[in-house]
Amino acid sequence: MSNVCPGVCAPAVMGGESDRPKLLLLSANPNPSSKFVIKGNSILKEWSGQIQPALVASFIFLCCLEACFWVRNLTLKKKLPGPFAWPLVGNAMQLGQMPHITFSKLAKRYGNVYQIRLGSSDIVVLNGESAIRKALLQHSTEFAGRPNFVSFQVVSGGTSMTFTSYSKQWKMHRKIAQSTIRAFSSANSQTKKSFEKHIAAEAEELVETFLRLSSNKQYFSPSHELTVAAANIICALCFGKRYGHDDPEFRTLLSKVNKFSETVGAGSLVDVMPWLQSFPNPVRSMFQSFKELNNDFFMFVKGKVVEHRQSYDPEFTRDMSDAFIGVIDHAETETGLTEAHTESTVSDLIGAGMDTVSTALHWMLLLLVKYPSIQTKLQEHVDKVVGRDRLPSIEDKCNLAYLEAFIYETMRYTSFVPVTIPHSTTSDVTIEGLRIPKDTVVFINQWSVNHDPQKWQDPHIFNPSGQRPDQQRDDLLYREETMHWRSDRKSGSVPDRCHFDPPTNF
């Protein structure tokens, strides 16, 4: 120990009475007192003697409690088909890296409506177009709830329209937000043109960046640039301005978005295994980071909305923040909506749009590289309609049928949101002859619809020209047949209350 610097404590492992390693803190002093070492050892022995029985007792109690729930649910579960669930973890170990594919395989055995168990939560999984449309369209109110997951409560300051459950206030919040989005994006030609300029400017900068990075035929990863482009477009929509790519404030926002993807999994685990918060473990630490990142992101958005309030002019709507301030801030008292709902709505809009648009761009670029013949056909299509002297505009959309088909086919083929945000039932409901009790967590497997061989000609082949057997023309779109967050009636133009439909809104 003579090489250890003074003032620093070094750990040492020593053998004990039963060869169990003992951790001692040895002083950095080269002449440590043996009395100190003995005292430290006795303290650790006393602590170990107290804490170990407590841990063992807690573990036994949790196991017994879980066993009771397991036996109870085993008897109740006979009402719904589904695989055998193990204590503590349920069916979590069966899902693998791609749960949506596992769900589809289980549907072949148990039917399109079945029940699984994740941790302490019983979950009903819906597969196939028939079951999903019945649930989300014919029984939209019964499936309009959100589970009382702990991770949902930390998003957008706790007043998120996306993650809060169904209620009269939520219906009012959604109605106002939906009408505001439609009015801003469609009815107001001035704001529509302004937003289009932001998109065109970002597209030009993205192309210039790609050309610079690929100079001298160099390879590069476009991931960061696509994320920046998507984030800047959403910021332009919500805050009325694009950021420079080196702007410190903008880089801070992007860093939080990147870190969020690293921690979101911890939220999912804590939702179905809440006991993971009861003792120190990596999941609890990660979930704490998840909460802090959500809070930091929300405070960033809240600060921007507060700045907009200070310069708000009811006669001139600059962006979505102004639009929401004008409607939600000044809503009638009986709606129950406050300024906090304005801030959470903007936060939802940014969080949802940034991730989905960025992911869609990643997939589209990958598919264009993988299928050069489609890339050539798409380029010829755009050249014919738009030419090479200008950028496309919103007026060109009706004439760019193959481009729109390419976008929809990308969403069908990739299904990059394969399972929607979990729903919960607001009352007892029956789907395909099976009764689902109130407050049941429900997973919607969209992937099963977009890759159904009975619905699509070659569901595992990317083909923008036509997947339906009855399609005769290249420009025939199948937007209604493709399930890309559109089926949830309660969401309207805000699909699944979270994600935006890129072909419609962007």
N, C-alpha and C positions, 0 to 999 in steps of 0.2 A: 504493500500500500504506500510505499515511500514515494512513488512517482505521482500520486494523486495531488492535485493542486490544493493548497489550504483553502478552507471555506466551502469545499464541495463534498457532498456525501456520495459514497460509492456503494452499490448493492453487492452483497456477497451471499452465495447459497451455501448453507452448511447442513451436514447430516444431523438428524435428530434421533429421538428414541426409537422410532419405527422407520428410519430411513426416509421420512417425509422431508422434503426440502424446506428449510426455514429461511426466510428473507430477513436479513439484518441490515441496518443502516450503520455503516462504519464511518466514523469521523475521519476527515481528511488529515487530521493531526497525526504526524508520524509516530506519536507516542500515545495511543488511545488508552484511556483508562479501562482496565478490565472490569471495573465496577459498572461502567456505563454499558458495556457490552452485555453483561449479565442482566442488568436492569432492562435493557431493550429486549433481550430474549424472553424474559419473564412477562413483559407487557404483551409481546406477540403471542405467547402461549395463552395468556389470559383472554386476549381478543379472539384468538382462534377457537378457544373452547366455548366462547359465547356465540360467535357468529355461525359456526358450522351447524349446530343443532337447529338454529333459526332457518338457515337455508334449506336444510333437509326437510324440516317441518313444512316450510312454504312449498317446496317442490311436491311433497306428498299431498298437501292440501289441494294444490292446483291439479294434480293428476286425478285425485278423487272427484273433484268438481267437474273436470272435463269428462271423466268416465260416466258420471250421472247424466250430463248433457248428451253424451254419445248414446247411452241406452235409451234416453227419452226420445231423441231424434230418430233413432233406429226404428222405433215403433211408429212414430208419426210419419216417417218418411215413406212408409208403405203406400201412402195415398198417392205419391208421385213416383214414377220410375226413375232409376238412376243408379250409378255405380256404388259399390260398397265404400263407405268413408271410414278412414282410420281415426282413432282418437288423436286429439291435439292438432294434427295437420289436416285432417279430412282427406280431400282428393288433390291437395296441392302438389304432391309429388308426381301425380299422373299427368299434369298439364304440360310439362316440358317448356321449351323455349318459345313455342308457337301455340298458345292455348286455343286460338280460333280454329286451327286445324284439328286439334284434339276434340274440340266441341263438335265439329262436323262428323268426326269418326264415331263419337259417342251417340250422335243423333241416328246413325244407321242402325244402332243396336237398341236404343231406348225410345226412339221417336224424336220428333222436332221439339217437344216440350219435356224436359226432364229436370231433375234436381241433383246438384252436387253440394259438397260441403267444403268450405275453405276456412280453416281454423275453427272459429266458433260461430261462423255464419253459414246458414243454409241459403243456397242460391239457386234460383230457377234460371235455366238457360233456354233461350228461344232461338231456333234455327229455322231456315227456310222462309220463303216469301210469304206463304199463306199464314203461318203462325205469327210472323212479325207484323205483317200488315193488319191482321186482326187485332193484335195488341195495341199498336201505335196509332191506328186509324179508327177502327170500330170501337175500341175501348181506350181511347186516348186519355180520358180523365182517370180511369182506374190505374193506368201505368204512368201517370204524370209525376209521381213522387220521386224523391231522391233519398237514398239511405242516410241514416244519421251517422255517417262516417266521420271520424275525428279529423281526417285530412280535409274534408269538404268545408269544415268550419273555419279553417285558417286562410281560405282563398278570398281575395278581394275584400279584406276587412270583415269577413263574416256576413256580408250582405250581397254576395254574388247572385246574379240572376241565374247563372249556369248551375250552381251547386246547391242552392237552397231548395227546399221541398215545396210541393204544391200547396197553395193557399190563395185566399182572395187577394191578399197584397201582392203575391207573386204574379197572379193573373194580370193585375193592374200594371205592375212593373213591366211585365213582358209586352203588354198591349202598347204601352207608351213607348217603350224602347223600339219595338218593331215598326210602329208608325213613323217614328223619328228617323230611323235608318232608311226606310223607304222614301220618305220625303226628301232627305238629304241626298241620297244616291240616285234617285230617279226623277223626282218632280222638279228639283231645282237645277236648271240648266247651267247657271253660273257656277255653283259649287261642283257640279259634275265636270265641267270643262277644266276647272282649277285642279281637281283631283287627277284628271287625265293628263294634265301637264306634268304633275309630279311623277306619274308612272312613266311617262315618256322620257323624262330627264333621268330617272333612275335606270331605265332600260339602256339608254345611251351610255351612261357611265359604266354599267355592267359590261357592255360589249367592249368598251375601251379598256377596261381592266382585264378582260379575257385576252384581248389582243396583246396587251403589254406582258402579261404573264406567260403567254405562249410564243413570245418572240424567240427567234432562233430555234423554232420547233421544240421548245422545252415542254415537258410535262408539268402539270400543276393540278392541285386539288381545288375544285370550285366551291367546296362546301362553305367556307367562310364568306365568300363573296355573295353566294346565293342567300345566306342567312342575313347578311347586311342589307341586301336589296329588299328582301321581304320586310325586315324591320323598319327600314326607311319609308317604305310605302305605307305601312300601318301608322307610323308616326306622322306622316303627311296627312293621312285621313283623320287622325284624332287630334293632332296638335297644329296642323296647318303649315308645317314646314318640314323640309328634309334636313338631315344632319350631314355635315362633312364626315367622311368615314374615319377621320382621325380625331373627331370631336370627343373630348374627355367624358362629357356627360353621356354621349351615345355609346362609347366603348364600355362605360360602367353598366349601362342597361344591357348590352349584349353579353357581358361577362356573367350577369345574373341569370340570363336566359340559358346560357351554356351550362352553368352550375346546376340549374334547376333539373335538367334531364338526368343528372347524376344522383339526385336525391329523391326523385318522385317515386321510385320503387319502394322506398322505405315507408312512404305514406300508404301505399297499397297493402303492405304487410301489416302495419299497425291497425288498419281498418278492420281486417279479418282476424287478427291476433292481438287484441288490445292489451293483453297481459304482457306483451313485449315492452310496454312502457313502465313495468313495475320494478325492473331491476336494470343495472348497468349492462349494456350490450351494444354491439355495433349498430343494430337497427334503430335503437332509441337515439343514439348519437346522430345518425343520419337523418332521422325524423326531425330532430331539433334543428338541424341545418335547413331542412325543408321548410319548417315554419319560419325561420329567420329570413330565408330568401323570399318567401311569399310576402312577408311583412315589408322587406326592403323594396320589393317591386311595387307593392301597393302604395307605399309612401312616395315613391318616385312619381307614380301616376297622380296621386292625390295632390302633390305639389304643383304639377302642371295644371290640373283643373283649378286649383286655388288661384294660380296666376291668371288663368282665363277669366275667372269671376271678377277679378280686379279691373280688367280691361273690357269686360263684356258690353257689347252694344246690341240691344234687341233688334235694331234695324239692319244689322249686318251679321250674317252667320259665316264665320271664317272656316269652321271645321266641325267635326262631330262633337267635340267637347262643348263648343258653343251651342250646338243643337240640343244636346242633352241638358245643359244648364238652363236653356230657355224653356224646356218642357218639364223636366223632372223637378228642378229647383223651385219652379213656380206652379207646381201641381197643387190641386186643392188639398186642404188639410186632411179630409176624410180618406184620401188614398193611402195615407200612412207613409208616403215616400218622403225622404229627406235628402239633404245634400250628400249624405253618405251613399245613397243609392245612385246618384249621378257619378260619383267617383268609382263605385264598384262596376257600373255599366261600362265606363270607359276602360277600366282595367280588364274586364272580361273580353271586350272587343280587341284590345291589343294582344292579350295572352292567347286568345283563340286564333286570331287571324295570322299572327306572326308565325306560329308553329306550323299551321296547316299549309299556308302559302309556301313557306320555305321547303317543307317536305314535298309538296307537289312539284315544285321547281326541280328539286333534286331528282325525283323519279323521271320527270319528263326529259331532262338532259341525259340521264342514263339510257332511257329507252331510245332516244334519237341516235345515240352513239351505237347502241346494240343493233338497231335496225336501220342501216343507212338508206335502204330503198324507201322506207317511210319518210326519212328525213328529206330525201330528194323530192318525193311527191309533195310533201308539205311545203317545201321551199318554192316549188313551181306554183303551187296553189296560191301562196301569199304573193308571189311576184305577179301572177296574173290579175289578182284582185286589187292589190295595193300598189305594185310596182316597187322600184328601188330608189325612188326620188324622195320618199317620205316615210314616216313611221305609220303603222296602222292606227286607226282611231275607232272610237265606239261606233261610228256610223258604218264602219266596214263589217261589223259583227254579223249582220244578217247575210252577208255574201261569203263568209268564211266558214262554210258548213263543215268542210273536212278538218279544219283546225279545231272547231268545237267538238267534232267527233273524236279527234285525237285526245282532247282534254278529258272527255267523259270516259273514253276507253282506258286512259291512264288510271283514272280513279277506280274503274271497275276491276281492272287487271291487278293493280297493286293493293287496293283496299287498305291503304296505309292507316286507316282507323278501323281495323277489322272488328273490334268490339267497342260498342258505344260506351259513353259514361254510364255507370250503373244506374238503373231506375229502381224504384220501389213501388209496390202497389198501394194505392190509397184506400182500397176496399177489397173485399173478397171478389174474385173474378174467375170465370171459367174460359179457358182457351183450349180448343180442340178436345173438349170433353173432360179436361183435367182442371180441378179446382185449385186455384192458387190463393192462399190466405192473404189477408191484409198485412201490410208492412213486410212483405217478402222482397228480398233483394233480387233484381232481375238483370241478367246479362243479355244483350242483344247481339247476336253473332251476324253482323252484316256480311262478313266474308262468305258465309254459307249461301247467301243469295247471289252474290256477284260471281260465284264459281259453281253454280248449280248446273250440272250437265243437261238437265231436263229443260233448262231455261235458255242456256247459251249453247251455240253450235260447238265451239271449241273453247271452253272457259279458261283453259290453261295456256291459250295462245293469244298473244297480243295482236289484235286486228282491228284498227280503227275503221276499216272499210265496211265492216258489218259482222256482228256476232249472232244476230238473230237469223234463224233459218229462212224467215219470210222476207229478209231484206234483199232488195233488188238494186238499190242505188248506193253509190259510195257516200253520198251526202245525207243519207237517211239517218237521223239521230235516234238514239234510244235512251234519252234522258230519263223518261219515266220508268224504264225497266232497270236502270242502274241505281242501286241503293247507295248513295253517297250522302248520308245524313239528311235525306229529304223526307223520310217517311214519318217523322215525328210531328204530328199535327200541332202540338203545343209550341213547337219551335218556329213554325212559319218560315220566315226568311233567315232565321238564325238556327240552322239545322242542329238537331239534338241539343238545343239551348246552349251550344258552345261553338260549333264549327261553322264557318261560312262557306257557302257554295262558290268556289272560285269562278266558274263560268258565268254565274249570274251577277255576282257583286264586284268582281275584279276584271 
